[in-house]
Amino acid sequence: MSAGDWLSLMMFLSFIVLIFSGFPVAWVLGGLAVLFTAIGIVAQIDFKLDVAINWDYSTLVADRIWDVMNNWVLVALPMFIFMGIMLDRSGLAKRLLDNLSSVFNSIPGGLALSVALIGVLLAASTGIIGASVVLLGLLGIPPMLAQRYQPELAAGTVCAVGTLGILIPPSIMLVLMADRLALPVGDLFLGALFPGLLLGAMFVIYIVGLAYMRPELAPPADKLESLSAGLIIKVLVSIVPPVLLILAVLGSIFFGVATPTEAAGVGAFGAMLLAWLQGQLNTTVLREVVIETTKTTGFIFAIFIGATAFSLVLRGLGGDELIADALLGLPFEAHGIIIVILLVTFLLGFFLDWIEITLIVLPLVSPVVADLGFNLIWFTVLFAVCLQTAFLTPPVGFAIFYLKGVAPPEISVATIYRGVVPFIVLQLIGLVVIYVWSDLVLWLPAQAY
């Protein structure tokens, strides 16, 4: 290995170690970029080592950041974030849970089933994991515990279905991936739709099957509301608004009526309209949503800047060539290399957030995948499904900590850990299914064109 290879390896390992220091991720990424640029220059000048890096990279970082800020695709990010936060404030989810639970409460697991179905709807209309998990936790955990649900099942259901928004479009993760790999956002949205719905269906089947086999874990309600035409109408009325918003956003993209950026604007306006129709829109709510949107967008773009500097210096040290040589040098054929990449991604998800993995790891491995002849849309969706597990795997499973922040005291972190294990297994099974049947990803984009 060359001096640049050793520095690349040290740089990446330093990043993983410093993640646990408590420093903001953006500062860690940017700081390491500056530090290893300086180390590379010292190694080059003082020790005459073959390291091809200099301070001109600082100028390149500024140019790259300017390109990021001028990218129209990324304009969709704050609008999708605004849409998700505004929908959470609209009160639609609570109304929908009340109506769905009235329909399904007569069967074992009916309340958990209602939470799962609402989670799928939220996933297709928000894409904000923290907001979805917190909202489902506040709305779903107390009634499930009051109905004598097993705490692990209740917590696992909320965490798992709350993470679907990172995959089911419109997804801010897919927007970032499209930007990093120069792929059409619409293609990724189309490709991720069926895999996302597949995972949602697997969660629903597991909840219902477990409840029927072991009804003591998810008993039906003691007081049942009789099923009537009026109740069905109430359910339909509560479902129609979010479904119309989903159709307006995704339909306009899928049918080529609007770009993802334009569709994000439609979604932001539609979320405000739904909040107004629910009587929840006022200046206070609007101000809070705008502030929260600005904070979330600022957090993502700060990591963008740090990751841009980090990736550029890592490439300057030869890190991309090191990773390509390491992967292509594995004693496996092409599919074996893809499996290794997904396995490493799954393991990195135990320690890193999806944003860091998306901005740093994905651009490094994607050229190898392309050279092996695989479809990048298929691989990127696989990568996204694999990253979804990062929200559930300890010790840095953000969905676990989102839920713990709003869950009743009897729901401990250990309880949540035990509850998410079956859903992690289901996600891995779904990953295998998507890997084997690539048409789950590729069929819909092919039909659209």
Secondary structure as the mmCIF struct_conf table of DSSP 4:
data_model
#
loop_
_struct_conf.conf_type_id
_struct_conf.id
_struct_conf.beg_label_comp_id
_struct_conf.beg_label_asym_id
_struct_conf.beg_label_seq_id
_struct_conf.end_label_comp_id
_struct_conf.end_label_asym_id
_struct_conf.end_label_seq_id
HELX_RH_AL_P HELX_RH_AL_P1 ALA A 3 LEU A 18
HELX_RH_3T_P HELX_RH_3T_P1 ILE A 19 SER A 21
TURN_TY1_P TURN_TY1_P1 GLY A 22 GLY A 22
BEND BEND1 PHE A 23 PHE A 23
HELX_RH_AL_P HELX_RH_AL_P2 VAL A 25 ILE A 45
TURN_TY1_P TURN_TY1_P2 ASP A 46 ASP A 46
BEND BEND2 PHE A 47 PHE A 47
TURN_TY1_P TURN_TY1_P3 TRP A 55 TRP A 55
HELX_RH_AL_P HELX_RH_AL_P3 ASP A 56 MET A 69
TURN_TY1_P TURN_TY1_P4 ASN A 70 ASN A 70
HELX_RH_3T_P HELX_RH_3T_P2 TRP A 72 VAL A 75
HELX_RH_AL_P HELX_RH_AL_P4 ALA A 76 SER A 90
TURN_TY1_P TURN_TY1_P5 GLY A 91 GLY A 91
HELX_RH_AL_P HELX_RH_AL_P5 LEU A 92 PHE A 104
TURN_TY1_P TURN_TY1_P6 ASN A 105 SER A 106
BEND BEND3 ILE A 107 ILE A 107
TURN_TY1_P TURN_TY1_P7 PRO A 108 GLY A 109
HELX_RH_AL_P HELX_RH_AL_P6 GLY A 110 ALA A 123
TURN_TY1_P TURN_TY1_P8 ALA A 124 THR A 126
HELX_RH_AL_P HELX_RH_AL_P7 ILE A 129 ALA A 146
TURN_TY1_P TURN_TY1_P9 GLN A 147 ARG A 148
HELX_RH_AL_P HELX_RH_AL_P8 PRO A 151 GLY A 162
HELX_RH_3T_P HELX_RH_3T_P3 THR A 163 ILE A 166
TURN_TY1_P TURN_TY1_P10 LEU A 167 LEU A 167
BEND BEND4 ILE A 168 PRO A 170
HELX_RH_AL_P HELX_RH_AL_P9 ILE A 172 LEU A 181
TURN_TY1_P TURN_TY1_P11 ALA A 182 ALA A 182
HELX_RH_AL_P HELX_RH_AL_P10 VAL A 185 MET A 213
HELX_RH_3T_P HELX_RH_3T_P4 PRO A 215 LEU A 217
BEND BEND5 ALA A 218 ALA A 218
HELX_LH_PP_P HELX_LH_PP_P1 PRO A 219 ALA A 221
BEND BEND6 ASP A 222 LYS A 223
HELX_LH_PP_P HELX_LH_PP_P2 GLU A 225 LEU A 227
HELX_RH_AL_P HELX_RH_AL_P11 ALA A 229 PHE A 254
TURN_TY1_P TURN_TY1_P12 PHE A 255 GLY A 256
BEND BEND7 VAL A 257 ALA A 258
HELX_RH_AL_P HELX_RH_AL_P12 PRO A 260 LEU A 277
TURN_TY1_P TURN_TY1_P13 GLN A 278 GLY A 279
HELX_RH_AL_P HELX_RH_AL_P13 THR A 283 GLY A 316
TURN_TY1_P TURN_TY1_P14 LEU A 317 GLY A 318
HELX_RH_AL_P HELX_RH_AL_P14 GLY A 319 LEU A 328
TURN_TY1_P TURN_TY1_P15 GLY A 329 GLY A 329
BEND BEND8 LEU A 330 PHE A 332
HELX_RH_AL_P HELX_RH_AL_P15 ALA A 334 LEU A 348
TURN_TY1_P TURN_TY1_P16 GLY A 349 PHE A 351
BEND BEND9 LEU A 352 LEU A 352
HELX_RH_AL_P HELX_RH_AL_P16 TRP A 354 GLU A 356
HELX_RH_PI_P HELX_RH_PI_P1 ILE A 357 VAL A 361
HELX_RH_AL_P HELX_RH_AL_P17 LEU A 362 ASP A 371
TURN_TY1_P TURN_TY1_P17 LEU A 372 GLY A 373
HELX_RH_AL_P HELX_RH_AL_P18 LEU A 376 GLN A 388
HELX_RH_3T_P HELX_RH_3T_P5 THR A 389 PHE A 391
TURN_TY1_P TURN_TY1_P18 LEU A 392 LEU A 392
BEND BEND10 THR A 393 VAL A 396
HELX_RH_AL_P HELX_RH_AL_P19 PHE A 398 VAL A 406
BEND BEND11 ALA A 407 ALA A 407
TURN_TY1_P TURN_TY1_P19 PRO A 409 GLU A 410
BEND BEND12 ILE A 411 ILE A 411
HELX_RH_AL_P HELX_RH_AL_P20 VAL A 413 VAL A 436
TURN_TY1_P TURN_TY1_P20 SER A 438 SER A 438
HELX_RH_AL_P HELX_RH_AL_P21 ASP A 439 ALA A 448
#
